[in-house]
Amino acid sequence: MATPFSFLSGSRPGVDTCNFQIHPSIRFKGHAIANVTGTRLEVETRRSSEKSPRRKRRLNTADKLPKDLIGKYDLVYVRLLPPLAEKVKARVVGNLYRLLRPGGYIQWDELDGENMRVRRDDPGAQTPAMDKICEGFAGSRGSDEAVEVPRLLAGRGFVSVEMESWGEKLDLESMARERWIVEAKGWVDDVDDGRIWKDAYQESLQGAALWVPRIVVVGKRPMRRCWGWLLGLVCFW
């Protein structure tokens, strides 16, 4: 289970709906967190001294990183990376690695759309709107993307990479209001957007709910190898 510590107070719409929180295995003393939703990187920085006001910066994780962000963060928190070409994906993962200080953590959260289900209080209840949402979401975000995350991280050099999965029941009222999942994936034009969410909300009032497993991958950037330097120092003395 996740800890009650939310990664950021000002999360993007939909993040709270899925209860995205820092995994309990991540125990870092620092407070520098880089927040990545989709391909958008959001960080807070200070212009000069520690007394200067913080400013938010938004960048694309596929672009070249500014030098002042490299190796600055204790945790990179990634959620819902869209399907990308393999070369672009490799560049994104490389940038995520470079954002971290040695010993820093990455947490990558995805939704397993292929196993999204409708749960009903009445097993015989008809839920055509929710069924349609499940079909569309599975087509836009299957589980293949999610289960590939450990391979991507390990291939870039992350260590102690582990994957965990558990289910979440989505709040249909919040989900219908924000519509962040569907809009982010671009299949909304293929369904009757205005009506399907109203119908799905009515189905939720009858005891139905959308349920989707959440996949969480945690890894760590290794510490610098300094044994050779230490050995040389000992030999010198």
N, C-alpha and C positions, 0 to 999 in steps of 0.2 A: 504493500500500500504506500501511496505517496505521503509525504509529510504535509502538515498544514501550512507550511511556509510557501507563500506565493512568490514567484520569481521576480515579479515587478508589480507595483501597484497600478500602473497605467497600462494595462495590457490592451491589445487590439481586440476589436469585437470578435466574439466567438471563442477566444482563448479561455475565458472564465466558464463558458458553456461546457467545455470539455474538461474542465478541472485540471488544466496543465499546471503542474507544480514540480519543484525540484525533487529529483529522486533521492531517497534517504541514504543511498550509498555514497552520494557526493558530499564530502565534508571538507570544505575549503575555508580558510581563515580570511581570505580577501573578500572584497565586495564589488570588484569590477566585473560586470556581467555584460556580454554582448548578446543582444536579442535579435534572432533571425526568424522571420516569419515569411514563408515562401522564399523568395530570393532577396527580400529586403532586409538589410542590416541596419539596426538602430542602436546607437551607442550614445552615452553621455560623456562629454569631455570638458576639460577646463582649458581656457585659452593660454593662461600663463601660470600664475601662482595658485596655491590651494585655496586662497581666499576669493579668487575670482568666481563669478557665477558659472554654473554648469550650462552647457548648451547641448541640445540634441542634434545628432547628425544622422542622416539617412543615406545609405549607399546601397548599391547593387552588389551582392556577393560574388557575381561573376566578373566584376570589373577588377582592375588592379587596385590593391589596397594602398591607401596613403601610408607613408612610412611611420607616422606618429601613432598608428593603431597596431602595428606589428608587435606581437609579444607583450601586449598590455593587459590581457584579460585572464581572470581566474576561472571563468566559466563562459562557454559559448552555448547558448540555449537555442536549438533549432526546432522549428515546428512546421510541418506540412510543406516540405519542399516539392514544388510541382515537377512533373515529368520533364526531364531535360535530355538533350543530346549527351552522349557519353563524354565527349571532350569538355563540354560545358560543366557537366557534373563533376568531373575530375578537377577542373579549375576551382569550382566552388568549394569542394572538400579541402583542396590545398589552401585556400584562403582561410577557411575555418581553423585549420591547423596553425597557420601563421598568426592568427589573432591571439592565440593562447600563449601564456607564459609557460616555460617548462614546468611540468607538474600540474598544469591546469586541466580542467575537465571539459568534456563536451557531453551534452545531453541532447538527443535527437528524438523527438516525438512524432509519430505518424499515426494515422487512422487506417485500420485494416478494412477498407471499403468492400473488399471481396466477401467478407464475412459479416457485413452489416445485416441486421435482421429487424423485423418488427415483432415486438413482444406484446401479447394481448392478454387482458384479464379474462376475456371470453375467447377460448380457442377457436370458436366458430365464427367470430366477427370478421366482417369484410373490411379490408383496409386498402383499397385500390390506390389512393394517393400516396400513402407511405410506401407501398410496394413499388410504385413508380420511382420514388425518391431513391430507394435502395438500388434499383436497377441502374439508374443514372449515375449514382455515386460509384457503384462497383465498376461501371464501364470507364469512368474517368480516373479512378484511383484504386486499382486492384492491389492485392497484397504483395505482388512481385517487387514493386518499388520499395515497400517497407522492409521486406526481408533481405534486400540487397544492402541495406545500410551498414551492417557489421563488416561486410566484405570491403565496402568503400573505405571505411574508417581504418581497418587493419591494413589495407593496401597503401594508405597514405602514411602510415607510421604510428597511428594511435595504438596504445597498449591497453590491456585489461578491458577489452571490449566485450560487453555482455548485452544480451537482448532479453526483454521481458514483455509479456503481454497480459493484459487484463481488460475486462469489459467495462464500458461506461454507458449509462442510459442518458441519452441526450434530452435536454429540456426543449420540447417541441415549440413552446411559446417563444422562448428566446431564439431558438434556431430559425423559426419562421420570421421573426422580426428582423433578425440580422441577415439571414440567408447567406451567410459567409461561405459555407461549404460549397454550395451550388454555384454561386457567382464566381468563386475562385477557380472553379474547374471549367467554366465556359460551356457547360451543356444545358444551361438554363433555357436557351432558345429552342431546344428540342422538346421541351415540355411546356404545358400551359402554366407559365410561372405564377401569374396572379391567382389562378384558381387552385392549383395543386397545393399551395401552402395553406390556403384557407380550408380546403378539404382535409388536409393532413391535421390541421389544428382541431377541427371538429372530431376527427377520429381519435385524437389524443384525449378529448373530453369523455370519450366512451371507454377509456381504459387502455388504449394502445400507446406504445412508445417506441421510438427508434433506439436501437441498441447497436453499438459498434465497438469492437475491440480496439484498444489503444496499444500500439507497439512503442516501447521505449528502449532506446539503445544508449548505453553509457560507455564512455571511453576516456582515456587520459593521454595527454601529451607527455612522453617520457621526460625525466629529468636529464640534464646535460651529462654526458659521460666525462667525468673529470678524473678518473682513476690514473690515467697516464700523467696528468699534471701533478697529482699528489705524490705519485711514485717518484717523479723527477725531483720534487721538492725535498722528499725524504733523503734521496741519494745525495743531493747537494749538501745537506747538513751532515 
